[in-house]
């Protein structure tokens, strides 16, 4: 298991570090694992690890970002990718480039296999443009065609809404993409879209709603086309993040 960790006395989680734990009994107990980090700096991650097997052997990629500008006027906001060959030692692999004319804050990116050999795709949450323009209202996407070593310039994707909250982007064993997201900045209902091989994205489908607040979905495929889901929720539309919900989603 990989996660981010910050001391409890920190004001927020912007200065977190990567941490890991190992379970040998199916998750009933966990042992901390010491990681060797060749990337030195704070990071935030909300995505899963993607295994890549190319001519160099097995590698693992993890999308992360940093937001040092919150506490340092000379800091920055970057979406980037870490790489490991062992899951124990991690290094900086690449940054996701942005158009300098519209430098939106891209972060909390999820990486999934692309539609061609050697291709990967990252979908990110977006924040305000640095020049003060209105938030884009859509996710940004970028593509790598060399197994994650370099990436195209991140661009807004009109098919994938994003409203100031982390979404989930993944690909199942049937080749279908799924994107789960909030449809408003208030983070009430969650919706999802599906993209079957060779087809455009579907229309929005309700993932979970009601008189609650919901955000930060994370999914992992269980059976082909079936996802196990977890997200933060509540039992009151005026309260957020008071409940953790679990569910199962079958994509058809």
N, C-alpha and C positions, 0 to 999 in steps of 0.2 A: 504494500500500500504506500502510495506517495501522496504527500500533502504539503501545505505551507504552514509555517509556525512562526508566531511572534510572541514575545513575552507579554504576560497579562497586563503589565503596567504601561505598555505602549498605548498611545491615544487611538491608534488604528492599526490596520494590518498592512499598511503600505511598505513597511520595512521588514517583511517576513523573509524567511529562508526556506529552502527546500528541505524536507525531512522524509524519513521512510521508516516503515516497520514491517516485520515479517511474521506470518502466522503459519504454523505447521499443523493446526487442528481445525482448519476450516473457518477461522475467524473468531473462535472462542477466546483465544488469548493472543497477545501480540508482543513481539520483542523489538525494541528500537534497533535500527540499523544505521551505523555511522556512514555518511556519504563523503566522498572526496569531491570537492567542488573546485574546478578550474575556472569557473565563472565566479567572480568576487563582486557581490553587490546584492541589493534587495531584489526580490521577485515576488510575483503573485501568479498563481496558476489556478485555473478552474477547468482544465481539460484533462484528458486521459493520455496515456503513453501510446504511441503508434510504432509498432515494429516494422522495420524496413530491412529487406534482404536483397542486397545488390551484389555487384562483383567484389566489393570490399568486405562482404560478410554481413552478419546481422548487426544492425544498429537500431537504437531506440530514440525517438524524437518526442519532445515535450514542448508544447507552446506555453510561453510565459510572457509576462510584461512587467514593467517597472514604472513607478510614478514618483520619482524623486523630486519633482517640481513642487509637490504639495508642501514639503518642509524645507526646500532649498530653492531660492529664486534662480540659481544657476543650474538646477537639475533638468531632467527631461522626462518625456513619456515615450516609451518604446515598446512595441510588440516584437518579440524575438523568439528564437527556438533554441532549446538546449539539446545536446546529443550525447549518447552514451553507447558504449559497446558492451558494458557489463551490468548496467543498472546501478552500479556502485560509484562510478566516477563520471561526472558530468562536465561538459564544456560548452561554451558558446558556439553554436553552429552557424547561425545567420540571423539577420534582421529582416523584418518585413518592410520594404520601402514604401514611401508615401509620396504622392504628388506634392511638391513644395508649394504649389499655388493654392491647395486646399488641404492643409495638414490637419485633418481630423484626428482626434485621440482614439486610436484603435487599441483595444485591449481585450483580455479574457477570451482569446482565440482558441477555437477547437480545430484540430487537424484530422483529416480523413483521407483515405486513398482516393485518387482521382479517377477519371474515366479512361485513361490510357496507361500503358506500362510506364513505370517510373514517375508517374504524375501524383502529386499531392495537392490538396486544397485546404486552405484555412479560412474560416469564417469568424469574424470578430465583432464584438460589441463596439459601439461608437459613442464618443462623447462630443463635446462642443468643438467647433473649429477654433484654432488658436487666434484667428482674426476677429472672433466674436460673432461670426455668423451663427444662425440657428442650427441646432443639432440636425444631422442629416435625416434621421427617422428610418434609416435602413442600415443593415449590416454592411461591412466592407469585406471583400473577398480578395484573395491572392492565390496564385497557382505556382507550384514548383514542378519542373519537368526533368529534374535531375536528382530525384530522391531526397529533396529537402535541402540541398546545398545552396541553391539560390532561389529567389522568389521574384515573381512579377510584381509590379507596383500595385499596391492595394487600391481597389476601386469600390465605389458604392454599388451594391447589388439591388436593383429595384424589385426583385422577386422576394427578398428576404427582409421583412420589417425588423426594426430594432429600436426600442424606446428606452434608452438609459438603463438597460438591465442585461445581464448575461443570458445568452441563449444557449441551446445545445445543438451541435451539428455533428452528424455521424453517418456512417454507411454500414448497412447490414450485409449478411452473407449472401443475400439475393441480389446485391448490387443496387439496392434502393437507398437513396439519401433521405434523411429526416432532419428537420429543423424545428425546434421547439422554442417559443418566444412569448414575451408579453406584448399585448397589442396596444397598451397605453403606458405612459410614464408612472401611473399610480400602481402598477404591478398588481392588478386584480386577477383577471383570468389569464390562463396560459393557453396558447393555441399551437398547432403544429401543421407543417406542410410536408408533403412527400414528393420525391422526384424519382420516378421509375426509370430504368435504363432507356435512353433514347427519347425520353419524353420531357416536357416542361414541368415546372413545379406545379403541384396541385393548388387548389384553393385552400383557404384556411379552414382547419377543423378544430373543434374545441378539445383541448387536452384536459383541463380542469378549470372549473369556475365556481360560481355561487357567491354568497356573501362572505368572501374571504379575501386575503391578500396572498399572492403566490409568486414565487420567483426562483431563480437559480436552479433550473432543472438539470439533472445529470442522469444519463441513461447508459445501460450496457446491454448488449444483445444476449438473450438467454437461449431461445430456440430460434431457428430461421424465421425472420420477420417478426419476432416477439422481443420486446424490450422490457427490462426491469427498470423502474424509474424511482427517483427520489428527488424531492424538492422541498424548500422551506415554504411554510404556509401559516395559516392562522384560523381561528374560529370566529373572527370578528372583522368586518371590513375596515374598522378604525385602528386595528392592531396588525402589525406585521411581524413575521419571524417568531411566532410563539409556538408553532407546531412543525414537526417534520412529517411529511407524508410519503408513503410508498405506494407504488402501483405497478400494474402490468399493462403494457400497450401492445396490441396485436395490429400490425400494419397490413392492410389488404389493398 
